[in-house]
Amino acid sequence: MNDALPDRLRRQDTRLDSYVDRYAARTHGMTASAIRALFSVANRPEVVSLAGGMPNIADLPLDVVGATLADLVVSNGRQAMQYGSGQGEPMIREAICEVMRLEGISAHPDDVTVTVGSQQALDLVTRIFCDPGDVVLCEAPSYVGALGVFRAFQCEVAHVAMDEQGLNPAALREAITALRAAGKTIKFLYTIPNFHNPAGVTQPAERRMELLAIAEEADLLVVEDNPYGLLGFDAEPTPAMRSLNEDRVVYLGSFSKTFAPGFRVGWVLAPHAVREKLVLAQESATLCPPVFSQFAIASYLANHDWRGQIKIFSEMYRERRDAMMAGLVDHMPPGTTWTTPAGGFFVWVTLPPGLDSHAMLARAVTARVAYVPGTAFYADGFGSRHMRLSYCFPTPARIIEGTRRLGEVLQYEITVNETFGTGLEDGHSYGAGERSPLRVYEAPGANQA
Amino acid sequence: MTEPQFARGAAPVDPPAARSATSERNFGGTVLVLSGGLSHERDVSLRSGRRVAQALRSRGTEVIESDVDSSLVPRLSALGSCVVFPVLHGEAGEDGALREVLALLGVPFVGSIASACRVAFDKSIATTVVADSGIRTPRQVALPHEIFRELGAQALVRALGDQIGFPMMVKPSRGGSALGVSLVERPEDLPSAMVGAYAYGAVAVVEEFIAGTEVTVAVIDRGGAFGATPGPAALPAVEIRPDSGVYDYAARYTAGATRFLCPAEVADDVASACSELALQVHEVLGLRDISRTDLIITPDGEPVFLEVNVAPGMTETSAVPLAIEAAGWSLGKMCVDLVSAAAARVTVAPALQAAP
């Protein structure tokens, strides 16, 4: 506590951050945001949060997991709690290959690098491939956490339109041509083929082949992010892009949704040369990924019917997806459309013209329901006419209640927009110098309603 | 009018020798710091609350931190005697609702009483009351969404442009942290600014934009007891210079994004005028213990009232803690003094206690 009397005449001149002149250029974009602040309300139990993408692990048999962990510590604790290999422990890499086989991938454990969740896989892949200013092609919309990584490495994100079958091949061709004509270096295409976050759509096998053919033709590297692939509701999993092309695809996987996110174990499967770089990058980032978590997951996989557990998870998510669909049909005002996910956690909603999901979030929070505004999933400010709803966590009854509240919010917002004439076909009255961005992207969500 | 005690450097600084002993001796109870709640400013409130709790603990005070939910009332009665320090921003915390409940329960608390908060929190009402007392305020129009609907938005929007002029400020009438606030420079941007403000509440205020130096002045009354100077005192004005030019949410809560000068870089007489204005606002609105008045100083040196806060931000990037330090106080000591004063009040005025 400052007990000394200060010099009263001296003026304090402060930015309240004495390190402000020391930060790297890439740090300057890290600012407080009102939207992020509103999410702090969303975590309260009074609010139905359709915002977060938290896996629902209520169905995990904790007694089995607990016994497995106890046994691990007692029988092999000295190894499990020691430093390990930078590439990841051999037995988990073998198990990972077995998991990937379910989606048609045949891989050798040598080509797997274990990461701290697949989020760190994204970080490592971007780190070894991208210089500032390099272009990464992403779906429009794309995973917010990936956009954050690309921004951190000062990449330029170019969004590519989607349709109900995921990334649109014609738009991809166009983007590659236009960017290269403008002298840009495209480092890779980042895509989420299964149960897309946030768009909720899935690329059929033929679409994957088409996209890979374009990548082949344009000599483009593909980063396939697949955290939800095994959480399909209906058919067998669609073959992973990596199963169709070994040399051009870097594949990211995760145990966060098929087991539990707290262990923070994901992986990268990459061509041999790339894997070498990834291991070196991993060593400099973490020395080694969490060894105890790897042992824990390996024990779980070895001693528990993990395939059966994934089925239990999928059924639970399917029930929630059904509740979400029913709620949307009952409560969304006319002019609203959405995707029907066949797996995963998310529904992508397109609002009636004129509504701005970003501006509307405050009203939703007052009405005790939360979602993620579409703008979070674009690097270019687009997305105000969209929102992501997640059904993974709340109970089906709460999901339906959430859609009811959301319907009222939309209805009121439509009234306000009608009053002010802001609901014109353009969708938004844009400020000085802003272009109306409705042009290119759109697609997912041409549905029932 | 009270003399602005600090502008001339005559702050009632705690005598260093007596400092650690005085108020702590007078307040040995538990303080319940309330933060969070369900308002749009929950996140800011949680940060403010943590800082206040930490400051109180640093002076040896026993602190319990609590959110505002259905467990609050049972918790209060379980505690028996305590003083509540509400550090709640936005609705429920600042609109008087929660303070009404505290008074109803006979729990002493730091800060203004409910009826004063109701007036101060609503920009459309507070501005009118303040203007009536002779203080300059921006020309302001307060309108609920429905009136646009009933009378037709086009005509009203045009009238607003004619009467208020551009640029203008559009704000929700209730709320803080610049949420839902827009600076509107062109008529065609007004409708979307109105829609943005209505997302935060049913009434929006449209104000003349006044260019000038942005300052904020805290008024604190540490109570007459325990050796502090009695009565409200204005702290040195804090001048706010956001790098982006606009003191919006990001400029407020991103450390480093705004430059603060304390005391403000203004002439002595202007500084005095700001202090006087803040004290007058505090008095006219019947505020108690602590308030923060935001002002703009016009290029010719006249301070203009913008708004007043009954639960000013106490975060790491907030102005009030900065002003407290500039005045030679410590945040911890000030918080203890406010709590002690609140504790002393309960024996004097048991507002709503049940008759025997």
Contacts between the chains, C-beta under 8 A, distances in Angstrom:
chain1	res1	chain2	res2	distance
A	1	B	58	5.9
A	1	B	59	7.5
A	1	B	330	5.0
A	1	B	332	5.9
A	1	B	333	7.7
A	2	B	325	6.9
A	2	B	330	5.8
A	3	B	16	5.4
A	3	B	19	6.4
A	3	B	330	7.4
A	4	B	16	7.8
A	5	B	13	6.0
A	5	B	16	7.6
A	5	B	328	5.6
A	6	B	325	7.6
A	6	B	326	7.4
A	6	B	328	5.4
A	8	B	9	4.3
A	8	B	11	7.3
A	8	B	328	6.9
A	9	B	9	7.1
A	11	B	261	6.0
A	11	B	262	6.9
A	11	B	263	6.1
A	11	B	265	6.9
A	12	B	260	7.2
A	12	B	261	7.0
A	12	B	262	4.6
A	12	B	322	6.8
A	12	B	325	7.5
A	12	B	326	5.3
A	13	B	259	6.9
A	13	B	260	7.6
A	13	B	261	5.3
A	14	B	259	7.4
A	14	B	260	5.4
A	14	B	262	8.0
A	14	B	322	7.2
A	15	B	255	7.3
A	15	B	256	4.7
A	15	B	257	7.6
A	15	B	258	6.7
A	15	B	259	5.4
A	15	B	260	7.2
A	16	B	255	5.4
A	16	B	256	7.1
A	16	B	258	7.7
A	16	B	260	6.5
A	16	B	316	6.5
A	16	B	317	5.0
A	16	B	322	7.3
A	17	B	255	3.7
A	17	B	256	3.6
A	19	B	256	7.6
A	20	B	255	7.4
A	20	B	256	3.5
A	23	B	256	7.9
A	30	B	254	7.9
A	31	B	250	4.5
A	31	B	254	4.3
A	31	B	257	6.6
A	32	B	249	6.4
A	32	B	250	5.3
A	32	B	252	7.3
A	32	B	253	3.7
A	32	B	254	4.5
A	33	B	249	7.0
A	33	B	250	6.5
A	34	B	177	7.6
A	34	B	179	5.7
A	34	B	249	4.2
A	34	B	250	7.8
A	36	B	43	7.6
A	37	B	40	7.4
A	37	B	41	7.4
A	37	B	42	7.4
A	37	B	43	3.9
A	37	B	44	6.7
A	37	B	177	7.8
A	37	B	249	7.1
A	37	B	253	7.7
A	38	B	40	6.2
A	38	B	43	7.9
A	40	B	42	4.9
A	40	B	43	3.8
A	40	B	46	6.9
A	41	B	38	5.8
A	41	B	39	7.5
A	41	B	40	7.0
A	41	B	42	4.8
A	41	B	43	7.9
A	44	B	38	6.1
A	44	B	42	7.7
A	44	B	69	7.6
A	46	B	38	6.2
A	46	B	69	7.7
A	47	B	38	7.7
A	356	B	192	7.7
A	356	B	195	7.4
A	359	B	192	7.8
A	359	B	195	6.4
A	359	B	196	4.8
A	359	B	199	5.4
A	360	B	199	5.7
A	361	B	199	7.6
A	362	B	40	5.6
A	362	B	179	6.8
A	362	B	180	6.4
A	362	B	199	4.4
A	362	B	200	4.9
A	363	B	198	7.9
A	363	B	199	4.5
A	363	B	200	7.6
A	365	B	40	6.4
A	366	B	40	7.7
A	366	B	200	7.9
A	368	B	38	7.8
A	413	B	195	7.9
A	413	B	199	7.7
A	415	B	149	7.3
A	416	B	145	5.8
A	416	B	195	5.4
A	416	B	198	5.4
A	417	B	195	6.3
A	419	B	145	6.6
A	419	B	148	4.9
A	419	B	149	4.6
A	419	B	153	5.1
A	420	B	148	6.8
A	420	B	153	5.0
A	420	B	157	7.6
A	420	B	191	3.8
A	420	B	192	7.5
A	420	B	194	5.7
A	420	B	195	5.7
A	421	B	153	6.4
A	421	B	154	7.4
A	421	B	191	6.2
A	422	B	191	5.0
A	422	B	192	5.4
A	422	B	195	5.4
A	428	B	192	7.3
A	429	B	188	6.8
A	429	B	189	7.2
A	429	B	191	6.0
A	429	B	192	4.5
A	431	B	189	5.5
A	431	B	192	7.7
A	432	B	185	7.2
A	432	B	186	6.6
A	432	B	189	7.3
